[in-house]
Amino acid sequence: KYYTDPALFAQELQAIHFDMWLHAGRTEQLPQAGSYFLVKFANVNVIVLRDVEGNIKAFHNSCRHRGTQLCKEDHGRIAGKIRCPYHAWSYELDGRCAGAPNMEKVEGFDTRDYPLNKVHTAVWDGHVFINLSKNPMPFAQHLAGLDKKFAPWGMADLKLVERKVYHLKCNWKLIFQNYSECLHCPIAHPLLNQHSHYMSGDNEPPQPTYLGGRMDLRPGVETLSMDGKSTVPRLPGITDEDAKHVYYYAILPNFLLNLHPDFMLTFQLWPQAVDRTDVICEWHYHPDAINRADFDPSGSIAFWDLTNQQDWELSDRAQEGIGSLGYQPGPYSNREELLLGLDAWVLEKLEGKRA
């Protein structure tokens, strides 16, 4: 039922996605005042933008008059004010109501009482996060030290090179579960296992806001690409030791972060229904690498697109099997401790306890 019941899905959204910090995008998507992008999942529609002072803000994409959607395109630039297409109520980029035509004779009406409904924002090393709750957990508590752990990658400096969007027919938790173990890798990902042994590396103990660990690259493998070679230098802050590994971290509840010696791969998971999840996957490289005449990320893009497609098929098939009449859960192995941690975390959130 935790994968198939729409009522439980709605409860999860309330207890988890509407309460926790969500990865929304990257600061480079907001290069100037008025630049914006939308975050849309389930029944959520949020505008994330840069205001005239350079701050990143977020608001529900709904006019305070009669609720009309303000921004229709998924991204763009707002010239001047945010204007409702229905009755021309307008808003400053900081959310203040700037004008409300035909309301001047309404007794007691004051535009100051009708700003756009705010959504909390935070920025970590180029990553933009939003929080839909009224009283969010302190963002530093959500990161729980990952900001220091991953500082050497200099993620704020990295630039988007490729984006792919995948539409999965499965529950969002199945994607996290698939991501959090590699026992399936020799079967489903022979090329990945060729570059990085499926039993290599170590997991951290499950944490209240993230699950993660690292895997080792085999000797002679420089990165995860089709041939295991990299066409660019390693990232400036990466040590010889870190160059031997790929780090895989699931920052709950919607962000997967894969840190390679030479690039960053990110995934956003957006639950749309109990059995549908959209995944946005992005490849990010250092500008110095992008500017090289021989820059060619195609090997890593092809590698991860192949691996993703293999994982997505498994996740969709898991949803089909779990939804069938004959399904009964089986036991986890001792290498699936992160899955057990995820299960416990979901149950705790549903019981109303902040993990």
C-alpha positions in Angstrom: 0.0 0.0 0.0 2.9 2.4 0.5 3.6 2.2 -3.2 0.0 1.9 -4.6 -2.4 3.7 -2.3 -3.3 7.3 -3.4 -4.4 8.2 0.1 -1.0 7.2 1.6 0.7 9.1 -1.2 -1.2 12.2 -0.2 -0.2 11.7 3.4 3.5 11.3 2.4 3.3 14.6 0.5 2.0 16.4 3.5 4.4 14.8 6.0 7.5 14.8 3.8 7.6 16.9 0.6 5.5 19.8 2.0 7.6 19.8 5.1 11.2 19.3 4.0 13.7 21.2 1.9 13.5 20.3 -1.8 16.1 20.8 -4.4 14.6 23.2 -6.9 17.4 24.0 -9.4 20.6 25.9 -9.8 21.5 29.5 -9.3 22.8 29.7 -12.9 19.2 29.3 -14.0 18.6 32.8 -12.6 21.2 35.0 -14.2 19.6 38.4 -13.8 16.7 40.2 -12.1 13.4 38.8 -13.3 14.8 35.4 -14.4 12.6 32.6 -13.1 11.8 29.0 -13.3 8.8 27.0 -12.1 8.7 24.0 -9.8 5.7 21.8 -10.5 4.8 18.5 -8.9 1.6 16.9 -7.5 -0.6 20.0 -6.8 2.4 22.3 -6.2 3.3 25.2 -8.6 6.0 27.6 -7.4 7.8 30.5 -9.1 11.5 30.7 -8.2 13.1 34.0 -9.3 15.8 36.5 -8.8 14.6 39.9 -7.5 16.0 43.4 -8.3 18.4 43.2 -5.4 19.8 39.9 -6.6 18.1 37.7 -4.0 16.5 34.4 -4.8 12.9 34.3 -3.8 10.0 31.9 -4.3 6.2 32.3 -4.4 3.2 30.2 -5.0 2.2 30.7 -8.7 -1.3 31.9 -7.8 -2.8 35.4 -8.0 -4.1 36.7 -4.7 -7.3 37.9 -6.4 -9.0 34.8 -7.7 -6.1 32.3 -7.9 -5.1 32.5 -11.5 -1.8 31.0 -12.5 0.6 33.9 -13.0 3.5 32.4 -15.0 2.7 29.8 -17.6 6.1 29.0 -19.2 8.4 26.7 -17.3 11.2 29.3 -17.3 11.8 32.8 -18.7 12.3 36.4 -17.6 9.8 38.7 -16.1 10.2 42.3 -17.4 9.2 44.7 -14.7 6.3 43.3 -12.6 4.6 40.0 -12.3 1.2 40.6 -13.8 -1.9 38.4 -13.7 -3.3 37.8 -17.1 -6.9 37.7 -15.8 -7.6 41.0 -14.0 -4.1 42.6 -14.1 -3.2 42.5 -10.5 0.5 43.0 -10.4 3.4 42.2 -8.0 6.9 43.3 -7.4 9.7 40.7 -7.8 9.9 40.6 -4.0 6.2 39.5 -3.8 4.6 42.8 -2.8 1.3 43.6 -4.4 1.9 46.6 -6.7 -1.5 47.1 -8.1 -5.1 45.8 -7.9 -7.4 47.4 -10.5 -11.0 48.0 -9.6 -10.4 47.4 -5.9 -10.2 51.1 -4.9 -13.8 51.2 -3.7 -13.6 48.1 -1.6 -13.8 49.2 2.0 -10.6 48.4 3.9 -8.8 47.0 1.0 -5.0 47.6 1.2 -2.5 46.1 -1.3 -0.1 45.6 1.6 -2.4 42.8 2.8 -2.1 40.8 -0.4 1.5 39.9 -1.2 2.2 36.7 -3.1 2.3 33.7 -0.8 5.9 33.1 0.1 7.9 29.9 -0.2 11.2 29.7 1.8 14.4 29.5 -0.1 18.0 28.6 0.6 21.2 28.2 -1.5 24.0 25.7 -1.1 27.0 25.9 -3.3 25.0 26.8 -6.5 22.0 24.6 -5.6 18.7 26.3 -4.9 16.3 24.7 -2.4 12.7 25.6 -1.5 10.6 24.7 1.5 6.8 24.7 1.5 6.2 24.6 5.2 5.4 27.6 7.4 8.2 26.8 9.9 11.0 24.9 8.0 13.8 23.0 9.6 17.0 25.2 9.7 18.7 24.6 6.3 22.0 23.9 8.0 20.3 21.1 9.9 19.0 19.7 6.7 22.5 19.7 5.1 23.9 18.0 8.3 27.5 18.7 7.3 27.4 17.8 3.7 28.3 21.3 2.8 31.7 20.8 4.4 32.1 17.3 3.1 31.5 18.2 -0.5 33.2 21.7 -0.5 36.2 20.4 -2.6 33.9 19.9 -5.6 33.2 23.6 -5.8 29.7 22.9 -7.1 28.8 26.6 -7.4 31.4 27.0 -10.2 30.1 24.2 -12.3 27.9 24.8 -15.4 25.1 22.8 -17.0 26.1 20.9 -20.1 23.2 18.5 -20.6 19.7 18.0 -19.2 17.4 15.0 -19.7 13.9 14.5 -18.4 12.5 11.1 -17.7 8.9 10.2 -17.0 8.7 7.1 -14.8 5.7 4.9 -14.0 6.6 4.2 -10.5 6.4 5.5 -6.9 9.1 7.9 -5.9 10.4 5.7 -3.1 11.3 2.9 -5.6 13.8 5.2 -7.3 15.5 6.0 -4.0 15.6 2.3 -3.1 17.1 1.4 -6.5 19.7 4.2 -6.1 20.7 3.1 -2.6 22.0 -0.4 -3.4 24.2 -1.9 -6.1 23.4 -5.6 -5.7 21.6 -5.3 -9.0 24.6 -3.7 -10.8 26.2 -6.9 -12.2 22.8 -8.0 -13.6 21.4 -4.7 -14.8 24.5 -2.5 -15.3 27.4 -4.6 -16.7 29.2 -1.6 -17.9 29.0 0.2 -14.6 30.2 -3.0 -12.8 33.1 -3.1 -15.3 34.2 0.4 -14.2 33.3 0.1 -10.5 32.9 -3.2 -8.7 29.4 -3.5 -7.2 30.7 -4.5 -3.8 33.3 -1.7 -3.5 33.1 1.3 -1.3 31.2 2.0 1.9 27.9 3.5 3.0 27.4 6.0 5.8 24.9 5.0 8.4 21.4 6.3 7.4 20.9 9.9 8.5 17.7 11.9 9.2 18.0 13.9 6.0 20.2 11.8 3.7 21.5 8.4 2.7 24.8 7.9 1.0 28.1 6.4 0.4 30.9 6.0 -2.1 32.0 3.4 -4.6 35.5 2.8 -5.9 36.7 3.2 -9.5 38.6 0.2 -10.7 42.4 0.7 -11.4 42.9 2.6 -14.7 39.3 4.0 -14.7 39.3 7.8 -14.6 35.6 8.5 -14.5 32.2 6.9 -15.4 32.0 7.1 -19.1 31.5 4.6 -21.9 35.2 3.8 -22.0 36.1 4.8 -18.4 38.2 7.7 -19.7 37.8 11.4 -19.1 38.4 14.1 -21.7 38.9 16.8 -19.1 41.1 17.3 -16.0 39.7 16.5 -12.6 37.9 19.3 -10.8 40.3 21.8 -9.2 39.7 20.8 -5.5 39.8 17.0 -5.9 42.6 15.1 -4.2 44.3 12.0 -5.5 42.2 10.0 -3.0 38.8 11.4 -4.0 39.8 10.8 -7.6 39.5 7.1 -6.9 35.8 7.3 -6.0 32.4 8.3 -7.1 30.1 9.6 -4.3 26.4 8.8 -4.3 24.2 10.7 -1.9 20.4 10.8 -1.7 19.4 14.0 0.0 15.9 13.4 1.1 13.3 13.7 -0.2 14.0 14.6 -3.8 17.7 15.1 -4.7 20.3 12.6 -5.9 23.9 13.8 -6.1 26.6 11.9 -7.9 30.0 13.5 -7.6 32.7 12.2 -10.0 36.4 13.4 -10.1 35.7 15.5 -13.2 31.9 16.4 -13.2 28.7 16.5 -11.2 25.5 14.6 -12.0 22.3 15.6 -10.3 18.8 14.2 -10.2 15.6 15.9 -9.1 12.7 13.5 -8.3 9.2 15.1 -8.6 6.3 12.8 -7.5 3.3 13.4 -9.7 1.0 10.5 -8.5 1.4 7.4 -6.4 2.7 5.6 -9.5 4.3 8.4 -11.5 7.5 10.3 -10.9 9.3 12.8 -13.1 13.1 12.8 -12.9 15.3 15.7 -14.2 18.9 14.6 -14.7 21.7 17.1 -15.3 25.4 16.9 -16.2 27.6 19.8 -14.8 31.2 20.6 -15.7 33.8 23.2 -14.7 34.0 26.2 -17.1 37.7 25.6 -17.7 36.9 22.1 -19.0 34.0 23.4 -21.1 36.2 26.0 -22.7 38.8 23.5 -23.9 39.0 22.8 -27.6 38.9 19.0 -26.9 36.0 19.1 -24.5 33.7 16.2 -25.2 31.3 15.0 -22.4 29.5 12.6 -24.7 31.0 9.5 -23.1 29.8 10.4 -19.6 26.4 11.6 -20.9 25.9 8.3 -22.9 27.1 6.2 -19.9 24.6 7.7 -17.5 21.7 7.9 -19.9 22.2 4.2 -20.5 22.5 3.4 -16.8 19.5 5.6 -16.1 17.3 3.8 -18.7 18.3 0.5 -17.1 17.4 1.7 -13.7 14.1 3.3 -14.8 13.0 0.0 -16.4 13.7 -1.8 -13.2 11.8 0.8 -11.1 8.8 0.6 -13.5 8.8 -3.2 -13.3 9.1 -3.1 -9.5 5.9 -0.9 -9.5 4.1 -3.4 -11.7 5.1 -6.3 -9.5 4.3 -4.6 -6.2 0.9 -3.6 -7.6 0.0 -7.2 -8.6 -2.2 -9.5 -6.5 0.5 -12.0 -5.7 3.1 -9.6 -4.2 4.5 -10.3 -0.7 7.5 -8.4 0.6 10.7 -10.4 1.1 13.7 -9.8 3.4 16.5 -7.4 2.9 20.1 -8.5 2.7 22.8 -7.0 4.9 23.9 -4.9 1.9 20.5 -3.2 1.8 20.8 -1.3 5.0 20.1 2.0 3.3 16.7 0.7 2.1 15.8 -0.3 5.6 16.8 3.2 6.8 14.6 4.7 4.1 11.6 2.6 5.2 12.1 3.5 8.8 12.4 7.2 7.9 9.2 7.2 5.9 7.2 5.4 8.6 8.6 7.9 11.2 7.6 10.9 9.1 4.1 9.4 8.5 3.7 9.0 12.3 4.2 12.7 12.6 7.7 12.7 14.1 10.4 14.9 12.7 13.3 12.7 11.9 
